[in-house]
Each structure stands twice: as structure tokens, then as C-alpha cells.
């Protein structure tokens, strides 16, 4: 969408929140808002939260911010060693235990996407 088109859409909407909620790329909207707030906010947010966007049938989106802390992250290191043979087994154990995130080699992974987050276990230990 070009900036002119976005401006036209903005003028049609009485509340900017409606435009942002209906925008097809909610992740981009969140990233843009964080960018606007500056590097310190982006860095802090990336070290504390994970963004999940769910699209609904009517075209609206819901954005969820999941806290990343030892409360929400399954630690795959037990007694200073792994009891799982590979990352897939650790993911399954974390999922069965009800966690959304798990650790592997000091990285934090999302169970939903399988991707590593920007944060490490060292970051969690510093809190």
C-alpha cells in the first residue's frame, strides 16, 4: 500500500485503531509503532515479549504480546545436562507441560513457530 493510499484510508476512518486492527500486516504495524518509539523501546520489547498475530474470518486481527520469562519458558537443561536427545524431544516435553517457549543451547524457541527468539537464557538470568 502506498503512503497516499494509506492517507486516504486514514481519512475515511474516524478512529486510527480501526485501521490498525484491520490492516492485513499487524506485525508490521506493531514493528512500526516500536520503531517510532525508538531503539531503547525496541530493544527492551524484543527482550521481554514475543508478538503473535491471529487473523479472524472477518478480516480483523488480534495481536497478542507474550511475556518471555522463566515463568513462560521451559528450561530443557536439568541438573546441568540435557535429558532429551534432540531439540524435537525438548519441544514435545515443553508442549506437554503447557509452555509456549523452550530452551535449547541457551536459545529460546517458540513452540508455535519453531523459530528462535532474540533472547537467550542469559537474558532471562539477568532479571
N, CA, C and O atoms as a DFTB+ gen file, in Angstrom:
508 C
 N C O
     1  1       0.849      -1.172       0.000
     2  2       0.000       0.000       0.000
     3  2       0.897       1.238       0.000
     4  3       1.800       1.353       0.828
     5  1       0.655       2.132      -0.899
     6  2       1.428       3.370      -0.968
     7  2       0.982       4.324       0.124
     8  3      -0.119       4.205       0.663
     9  1       1.856       5.274       0.444
    10  2       1.561       6.236       1.513
    11  2       0.325       7.063       1.184
    12  3      -0.440       7.417       2.081
    13  1       0.120       7.376      -0.106
    14  2      -1.064       8.157      -0.485
    15  2      -2.339       7.353      -0.218
    16  3      -3.326       7.884       0.291
    17  1      -2.300       6.064      -0.569
    18  2      -3.465       5.209      -0.334
    19  2      -3.742       5.075       1.157
    20  3      -4.896       5.106       1.586
    21  1      -2.675       4.926       1.949
    22  2      -2.833       4.817       3.394
    23  2      -3.429       6.096       3.969
    24  3      -4.275       6.044       4.862
    25  1      -2.988       7.244       3.459
    26  2      -3.544       8.526       3.912
    27  2      -5.019       8.625       3.592
    28  3      -5.802       9.101       4.414
    29  1      -5.415       8.176       2.393
    30  2      -6.836       8.198       2.022
    31  2      -7.643       7.300       2.952
    32  3      -8.729       7.674       3.395
    33  1      -7.110       6.115       3.246
    34  2      -7.796       5.198       4.150
    35  2      -7.905       5.816       5.543
    36  3      -8.944       5.712       6.195
    37  1      -6.840       6.453       5.990
    38  2      -6.827       7.087       7.305
    39  2      -7.916       8.148       7.403
    40  3      -8.586       8.260       8.430
    41  1      -8.096       8.928       6.336
    42  2      -9.110       9.985       6.349
    43  2     -10.528       9.431       6.381
    44  3     -11.446      10.123       6.823
    45  1     -10.727       8.207       5.926
    46  2     -12.049       7.585       5.934
    47  2     -12.397       6.991       7.296
    48  3     -13.570       6.742       7.574
    49  1     -11.415       6.764       8.137
    50  2     -11.626       6.081       9.412
    51  2     -11.619       7.106      10.538
    52  3     -10.693       7.908      10.660
    53  1     -12.664       7.068      11.359
    54  2     -12.749       8.061      12.441
    55  2     -11.782       7.726      13.577
    56  3     -11.360       8.622      14.308
    57  1     -11.434       6.478      13.732
    58  2     -10.548       6.063      14.817
    59  2      -9.389       5.278      14.213
    60  3      -9.611       4.251      13.571
    61  1      -8.155       5.746      14.408
    62  2      -6.980       5.099      13.829
    63  2      -6.873       3.639      14.268
    64  3      -6.302       2.816      13.554
    65  1      -7.421       3.317      15.441
    66  2      -7.347       1.928      15.900
    67  2      -8.068       0.988      14.948
    68  3      -7.637      -0.150      14.763
    69  1      -9.162       1.445      14.340
    70  2      -9.881       0.609      13.377
    71  2      -8.992       0.250      12.193
    72  3      -8.958      -0.900      11.756
    73  1      -8.277       1.240      11.681
    74  2      -7.372       0.998      10.555
    75  2      -6.280       0.009      10.944
    76  3      -5.963      -0.905      10.184
    77  1      -5.710       0.196      12.128
    78  2      -4.621      -0.678      12.562
    79  2      -5.111      -2.100      12.816
    80  3      -4.412      -3.063      12.500
    81  1      -6.307      -2.236      13.383
    82  2      -6.848      -3.574      13.638
    83  2      -7.196      -4.319      12.359
    84  3      -7.116      -5.546      12.317
    85  1      -7.581      -3.591      11.318
    86  2      -7.982      -4.220      10.066
    87  2      -6.821      -4.366       9.081
    88  3      -6.963      -5.029       8.054
    89  1      -5.688      -3.759       9.382
    90  2      -4.552      -3.829       8.469
    91  2      -4.112      -5.291       8.322
    92  3      -3.995      -5.997       9.324
    93  1      -3.871      -5.750       7.104
    94  2      -3.531      -7.166       6.898
    95  2      -2.188      -7.579       7.500
    96  3      -1.968      -8.770       7.717
    97  1      -1.294      -6.647       7.773
    98  2       0.011      -6.988       8.325
    99  2       0.168      -6.356       9.710
   100  3       0.863      -5.353       9.868
   101  1      -0.483      -6.954      10.704
   102  2      -0.460      -6.406      12.057
   103  2       0.935      -6.416      12.651
   104  3       1.284      -5.524      13.425
   105  1       1.734      -7.405      12.304
   106  2       3.119      -7.465      12.799
   107  2       3.885      -6.233      12.337
   108  3       4.658      -5.658      13.103
   109  1       3.675      -5.826      11.085
   110  2       4.322      -4.634      10.554
   111  2       3.860      -3.389      11.307
   112  3       4.654      -2.487      11.571
   113  1       2.585      -3.346      11.648
   114  2       2.045      -2.201      12.389
   115  2       2.716      -2.107      13.758
   116  3       3.131      -1.026      14.177
   117  1       2.821      -3.242      14.453
   118  2       3.472      -3.256      15.766
   119  2       4.929      -2.844      15.626
   120  3       5.415      -2.015      16.396
   121  1       5.634      -3.414      14.650
   122  2       7.042      -3.065      14.432
   123  2       7.203      -1.572      14.137
   124  3       8.152      -0.942      14.604
   125  1       6.278      -1.014      13.364
   126  2       6.338       0.415      13.046
   127  2       6.141       1.271      14.289
   128  3       6.830       2.274      14.480
   129  1       5.196       0.869      15.134
   130  2       4.954       1.606      16.378
   131  2       6.190       1.549      17.277
   132  3       6.581       2.559      17.862
   133  1       6.806       0.368      17.388
   134  2       8.007       0.233      18.202
   135  2       9.151       1.053      17.621
   136  3       9.920       1.667      18.360
   137  1       9.260       1.062      16.298
   138  2      10.296       1.856      15.637
   139  2      10.107       3.336      15.951
   140  3      11.071       4.056      16.210
   141  1       8.876       3.770      15.926
   142  2       8.564       5.169      16.224
   143  2       8.988       5.534      17.653
   144  3       9.426       6.656      17.910
   145  1       8.853       4.577      18.578
   146  2       9.195       4.844      19.978
   147  2      10.689       4.829      20.241
   148  3      11.129       5.295      21.293
   149  1      11.481       4.306      19.312
   150  2      12.937       4.393      19.447
   151  2      13.626       3.073      19.740
   152  3      12.995       2.067      20.066
   153  1      14.946       3.115      19.611
   154  2      15.775       1.914      19.750
   155  2      15.703       1.292      21.139
   156  3      15.658       0.068      21.269
   157  1      15.692       2.130      22.184
   158  2      15.667       1.581      23.543
   159  2      14.391       0.789      23.791
   160  3      14.430      -0.275      24.407
   161  1      13.266       1.299      23.317
   162  2      11.987       0.598      23.493
   163  2      11.980      -0.687      22.676
   164  3      11.541      -1.728      23.165
   165  1      12.462      -0.625      21.438
   166  2      12.523      -1.824      20.601
   167  2      13.360      -2.904      21.266
   168  3      12.953      -4.065      21.321
   169  1      14.524      -2.528      21.769
   170  2      15.428      -3.488      22.399
   171  2      14.768      -4.102      23.633
   172  3      14.788      -5.320      23.809
   173  1      14.182      -3.253      24.492
   174  2      13.522      -3.751      25.693
   175  2      12.368      -4.685      25.341
   176  3      12.220      -5.755      25.932
   177  1      11.547      -4.266      24.362
   178  2      10.387      -5.063      23.976
   179  2      10.829      -6.427      23.434
   180  3      10.253      -7.456      23.786
   181  1      11.856      -6.427      22.573
   182  2      12.347      -7.669      21.984
   183  2      12.914      -8.630      23.003
   184  3      12.915      -9.841      22.785
   185  1      13.398      -8.101      24.114
   186  2      13.964      -8.949      25.171
   187  2      12.921      -9.403      26.189
   188  3      13.222     -10.225      27.055
   189  1      11.701      -8.880      26.096
   190  2      10.681      -9.203      27.099
   191  2       9.391      -9.798      26.545
   192  3       8.623     -10.413      27.286
   193  1       9.147      -9.617      25.236
   194  2       7.869     -10.065      24.688
   195  2       8.036     -10.702      23.307
   196  3       8.980     -10.407      22.574
   197  1       7.102     -11.573      22.982
   198  2       7.001     -12.162      21.654
   199  2       5.632     -11.764      21.104
   200  3       4.645     -11.754      21.840
   201  1       5.573     -11.441      19.826
   202  2       4.325     -10.987      19.200
   203  2       3.677     -12.139      18.448
   204  3       4.340     -12.843      17.686
   205  1       2.390     -12.329      18.663
   206  2       1.600     -13.313      17.915
   207  2       0.417     -12.582      17.291
   208  3      -0.285     -11.837      17.975
   209  1       0.195     -12.791      16.003
   210  2      -0.927     -12.166      15.309
   211  2      -1.882     -13.265      14.856
   212  3      -1.479     -14.209      14.178
   213  1      -3.140     -13.134      15.235
   214  2      -4.174     -14.074      14.785
   215  2      -5.155     -13.317      13.904
   216  3      -5.694     -12.286      14.305
   217  1      -5.381     -13.831      12.705
   218  2      -6.311     -13.205      11.765
   219  2      -7.659     -13.902      11.880
   220  3      -7.733     -15.130      11.935
   221  1      -8.717     -13.111      11.915
   222  2     -10.066     -13.642      12.043
   223  2     -10.747     -13.672      10.665
   224  3     -10.298     -13.020       9.722
   225  1     -11.806     -14.421      10.576
   226  2     -12.516     -14.595       9.299
   227  2     -13.004     -13.286       8.695
   228  3     -12.998     -13.122       7.475
   229  1     -13.429     -12.349       9.549
   230  2     -13.977     -11.094       9.024
   231  2     -12.882     -10.119       8.597
   232  3     -13.176      -8.996       8.188
   233  1     -11.619     -10.544       8.692
   234  2     -10.527      -9.703       8.220
   235  2      -9.822      -8.911       9.298
   236  3      -8.808      -8.266       9.031
   237  1     -10.351      -8.951      10.527
   238  2      -9.679      -8.231      11.608
   239  2      -8.575      -9.108      12.194
   240  3      -8.536     -10.318      11.970
   241  1      -7.699      -8.488      12.934
   242  2      -6.581      -9.195      13.545
   243  2      -6.578      -8.943      15.044
   244  3      -7.036      -7.905      15.521
   245  1      -6.050      -9.916      15.771
   246  2      -5.802      -9.736      17.190
   247  2      -4.311      -9.922      17.400
   248  3      -3.727     -10.902      16.937
   249  1      -3.700      -8.980      18.096
   250  2      -2.277      -9.046      18.370
   251  2      -2.097      -9.403      19.846
   252  3      -2.638      -8.735      20.727
   253  1      -1.326     -10.471      20.102
   254  2      -1.037     -10.904      21.466
   255  2       0.438     -10.655      21.759
   256  3       1.299     -10.894      20.912
   257  1       0.716     -10.175      22.958
   258  2       2.082      -9.981      23.407
   259  2       2.337     -10.984      24.517
   260  3       1.752     -10.887      25.596
   261  1       3.210     -11.948      24.255
   262  2       3.511     -12.988      25.236
   263  2       4.781     -12.625      26.006
   264  3       5.824     -12.349      25.413
   265  1       4.677     -12.628      27.311
   266  2       5.839     -12.335      28.153
   267  2       6.858     -13.462      28.041
   268  3       6.501     -14.640      28.022
   269  1       8.122     -13.087      27.967
   270  2       9.195     -14.065      27.946
   271  2       9.927     -13.952      29.282
   272  3      10.617     -12.965      29.538
   273  1       9.776     -14.960      30.124
   274  2      10.450     -15.008      31.422
   275  2      10.531     -16.481      31.815
   276  3       9.988     -17.347      31.128
   277  1      11.205     -16.753      32.914
   278  2      11.284     -18.154      33.349
   279  2       9.904     -18.704      33.714
   280  3       9.740     -19.921      33.810
   281  1       8.912     -17.842      33.918
   282  2       7.544     -18.323      34.167
   283  2       6.944     -18.949      32.911
   284  3       6.115     -19.855      33.000
   285  1       7.363     -18.466      31.738
   286  2       6.743     -18.901      30.485
   287  2       7.670     -19.740      29.610
   288  3       7.258     -20.208      28.548
   289  1       8.920     -19.937      30.042
   290  2       9.905     -20.667      29.237
   291  2      10.269     -21.975      29.931
   292  3      10.664     -21.985      31.097
   293  1      10.131     -23.075      29.198
   294  2      10.501     -24.411      29.684
   295  2      12.010     -24.564      29.576
   296  3      12.567     -24.441      28.484
   297  1      12.679     -24.831      30.689
   298  2      14.134     -24.979      30.697
   299  2      14.491     -26.427      30.382
   300  3      14.173     -27.328      31.158
   301  1      15.147     -26.654      29.251
   302  2      15.483     -28.021      28.838
   303  2      16.778     -28.522      29.471
   304  3      17.195     -29.651      29.214
   305  1      17.411     -27.701      30.289
   306  2      18.627     -28.128      30.985
   307  2      18.240     -28.518      32.407
   308  3      17.758     -27.686      33.176
   309  1      18.453     -29.780      32.749
   310  2      18.121     -30.289      34.074
   311  2      19.406     -30.813      34.703
   312  3      20.092     -31.652      34.118
   313  1      19.728     -30.325      35.883
   314  2      20.950     -30.733      36.587
   315  2      22.178     -30.555      35.697
   316  3      23.046     -31.427      35.634
   317  1      22.238     -29.403      35.006
   318  2      23.365     -29.045      34.141
   319  2      23.580     -29.979      32.955
   320  3      24.685     -30.047      32.419
   321  1      22.551     -30.693      32.543
   322  2      22.678     -31.523      31.337
   323  2      21.313     -31.678      30.682
   324  3      20.280     -31.428      31.304
   325  1      21.322     -32.088      29.429
   326  2      20.079     -32.336      28.696
   327  2      19.622     -33.763      28.963
   328  3      20.436     -34.687      28.952
   329  1      18.341     -33.951      29.200
   330  2      17.818     -35.309      29.320
   331  2      17.067     -35.716      28.050
   332  3      16.528     -36.819      27.957
   333  1      17.044     -34.804      27.076
   334  2      16.426     -35.101      25.795
   335  2      17.531     -35.266      24.759
   336  3      18.568     -34.608      24.843
   337  1      17.311     -36.135      23.792
   338  2      18.335     -36.412      22.785
   339  2      18.435     -35.335      21.719
   340  3      19.511     -35.111      21.164
   341  1      17.330     -34.666      21.428
   342  2      17.367     -33.620      20.399
   343  2      16.342     -32.543      20.708
   344  3      15.527     -32.670      21.621
   345  1      16.409     -31.486      19.923
   346  2      15.552     -30.316      20.139
   347  2      14.068     -30.666      19.988
   348  3      13.225     -30.077      20.665
   349  1      13.742     -31.615      19.111
   350  2      12.344     -32.024      18.907
   351  2      11.746     -32.637      20.160
   352  3      10.586     -32.381      20.485
   353  1      12.529     -33.448      20.870
   354  2      12.045     -34.056      22.107
   355  2      11.835     -33.008      23.194
   356  3      10.872     -33.084      23.958
   357  1      12.733     -32.033      23.263
   358  2      12.583     -30.952      24.247
   359  2      11.330     -30.142      23.948
   360  3      10.611     -29.744      24.865
   361  1      11.068     -29.897      22.670
   362  2       9.873     -29.149      22.267
   363  2       8.609     -29.901      22.679
   364  3       7.668     -29.300      23.197
   365  1       8.586     -31.192      22.454
   366  2       7.412     -32.008      22.823
   367  2       7.201     -31.986      24.337
   368  3       6.069     -31.855      24.804
   369  1       8.286     -32.114      25.104
   370  2       8.176     -32.083      26.572
   371  2       7.635     -30.740      27.043
   372  3       6.786     -30.688      27.934
   373  1       8.120     -29.659      26.453
   374  2       7.643     -28.322      26.834
   375  2       6.170     -28.150      26.493
   376  3       5.403     -27.601      27.284
   377  1       5.781     -28.620      25.317
   378  2       4.394     -28.505      24.881
   379  2       3.475     -29.302      25.801
   380  3       2.406     -28.821      26.176
   381  1       3.878     -30.506      26.165
   382  2       3.074     -31.334      27.079
   383  2       2.932     -30.683      28.449
   384  3       1.920     -30.856      29.128
   385  1       3.960     -29.930      28.848
   386  2       3.924     -29.257      30.150
   387  2       3.148     -27.944      30.103
   388  3       2.965     -27.300      31.136
   389  1       2.688     -27.538      28.913
   390  2       1.858     -26.343      28.788
   391  2       2.615     -25.045      28.531
   392  3       2.051     -23.962      28.689
   393  1       3.872     -25.137      28.142
   394  2       4.665     -23.938      27.867
   395  2       4.543     -23.530      26.394
   396  3       4.276     -24.366      25.532
   397  1       4.743     -22.235      26.117
   398  2       4.746     -21.720      24.742
   399  2       6.165     -21.587      24.200
   400  3       6.365     -21.426      22.996
   401  1       7.161     -21.658      25.108
   402  2       8.566     -21.470      24.734
   403  2       9.421     -22.507      25.445
   404  3       9.043     -23.029      26.494
   405  1      10.583     -22.799      24.860
   406  2      11.513     -23.729      25.488
   407  2      12.943     -23.328      25.136
   408  3      13.180     -22.572      24.194
   409  1      13.887     -23.850      25.912
   410  2      15.299     -23.539      25.671
   411  2      15.988     -24.700      24.969
   412  3      15.602     -25.859      25.117
   413  1      17.012     -24.361      24.208
   414  2      17.918     -25.350      23.622
   415  2      19.223     -24.625      23.296
   416  3      19.225     -23.643      22.554
   417  1      20.311     -25.107      23.844
   418  2      21.633     -24.483      23.645
   419  2      21.605     -22.985      23.939
   420  3      22.115     -22.181      23.158
   421  1      21.015     -22.624      25.054
   422  2      20.911     -21.252      25.554
   423  2      20.045     -20.333      24.688
   424  3      19.961     -19.136      24.965
   425  1      19.416     -20.856      23.671
   426  2      18.485     -20.067      22.854
   427  2      17.069     -20.360      23.321
   428  3      16.799     -21.425      23.876
   429  1      16.168     -19.416      23.095
   430  2      14.758     -19.590      23.436
   431  2      13.981     -19.744      22.139
   432  3      14.113     -18.928      21.227
   433  1      13.174     -20.790      22.060
   434  2      12.413     -21.104      20.856
   435  2      10.922     -21.040      21.130
   436  3      10.466     -21.348      22.232
   437  1      10.168     -20.636      20.117
   438  2       8.713     -20.635      20.190
   439  2       8.214     -22.012      19.777
   440  3       8.642     -22.547      18.755
   441  1       7.321     -22.582      20.557
   442  2       6.742     -23.876      20.192
   443  2       5.859     -23.720      18.962
   444  3       5.840     -24.598      18.100
   445  1       5.132     -22.619      18.873
   446  2       4.202     -22.403      17.751
   447  2       4.917     -22.295      16.414
   448  3       4.480     -22.883      15.425
   449  1       6.019     -21.544      16.378
   450  2       6.694     -21.308      15.095
   451  2       7.943     -22.158      14.903
   452  3       8.345     -22.426      13.770
   453  1       8.557     -22.583      16.002
   454  2       9.808     -23.329      15.916
   455  2      11.031     -22.442      15.770
   456  3      12.158     -22.935      15.731
   457  1      10.814     -21.128      15.690
   458  2      11.919     -20.187      15.494
   459  2      12.511     -19.740      16.821
   460  3      11.827     -19.698      17.843
   461  1      13.801     -19.407      16.784
   462  2      14.476     -18.847      17.955
   463  2      14.106     -17.376      18.098
   464  3      13.977     -16.656      17.107
   465  1      13.937     -16.941      19.342
   466  2      13.649     -15.545      19.631
   467  2      14.961     -14.776      19.749
   468  3      16.040     -15.364      19.681
   469  1      14.862     -13.466      19.925
   470  2      16.042     -12.615      20.060
   471  2      16.721     -12.778      21.417
   472  3      17.835     -12.291      21.611
   473  1      16.084     -13.434      22.327
   474  2      16.538     -13.506      23.709
   475  2      17.220     -14.844      23.990
   476  3      16.903     -15.854      23.363
   477  1      18.158     -14.843      24.937
   478  2      18.842     -16.064      25.342
   479  2      18.559     -16.340      26.818
   480  3      17.954     -15.518      27.507
   481  1      18.999     -17.493      27.292
   482  2      18.812     -17.814      28.709
   483  2      19.611     -16.864      29.595
   484  3      19.219     -16.612      30.734
   485  1      20.724     -16.332      29.091
   486  2      21.488     -15.344      29.859
   487  2      20.655     -14.105      30.142
   488  3      20.731     -13.526      31.226
   489  1      19.854     -13.702      29.153
   490  2      18.972     -12.542      29.343
   491  2      17.942     -12.813      30.439
   492  3      17.644     -11.931      31.244
   493  1      17.403     -14.026      30.470
   494  2      16.418     -14.368      31.497
   495  2      17.062     -14.397      32.875
   496  3      16.441     -14.002      33.861
   497  1      18.309     -14.865      32.947
   498  2      19.002     -14.955      34.234
   499  2      19.308     -13.585      34.818
   500  3      19.455     -13.459      36.034
   501  1      19.409     -12.554      33.985
   502  2      19.762     -11.200      34.435
   503  2      18.584     -10.486      35.090
   504  3      18.770      -9.425      35.686
   505  1      17.400     -11.032      34.997
   506  2      16.216     -10.358      35.560
   507  2      16.047     -10.631      37.012
   508  3      15.102     -10.137      37.627
